[in-house]
Amino acid sequence: MYSLIISIKETSLTPKIKTMSTGNKSETAIRLLVENWAEAVRNKDLAGILAHHDEDIIMYDVPEPFQSKGIESYIKTWDTYYAWSQNNLGIFDIRELHITAGEDVAYCCAAMRCAGVDENNEDEFLDFRLTIGFKKIDDQWWFMHEHHSLPAI
């Protein structure tokens, strides 16, 4: 197994990615999947968000529902997110990304930032943690698990 760490500098709304790689093709493929997924979220592109998500995905999220099982439940969570992030300023950024990949199983964890509106309709910025589990099926990496969490207060 190899690890890849990506650090993102906060110099603008569009982060610049600094990559340190061991040259592992699986890590590179997963980095691309995660970056494309985050870009799809920023662009409100549901097809892009769902690309490479397994139909049996399990997700633990910050807002209700606590657990989503299956792609249909996962799709519904994006309605909640986009209702909150209606003025999201295009922010759904990877601040730091760590990837560990084997031949057919991998995971990544990331520090992320998004933006939405609070109960007073004021802009709200949210730093959160993301963990994704991947499985390689027929030479393609699939999102099998997502976990979004907030630091304890």
Buried (B, 14 or more C-beta within 10 A) or exposed (E): EBBBBBBBEEEEEEBEEEEEBEEBEBBBBBBEBBBBBBBBBBEBBBEBBBBBBBEEBBBBBBEEEEEBEEBEBBBEBBEBBBEBBEEBEBBBBBBEBBBBBEEEBBBBBBBBBBBBBEEEEEEBEBEBBBBBBBBBEEEEBBBBBBBBEEEEE
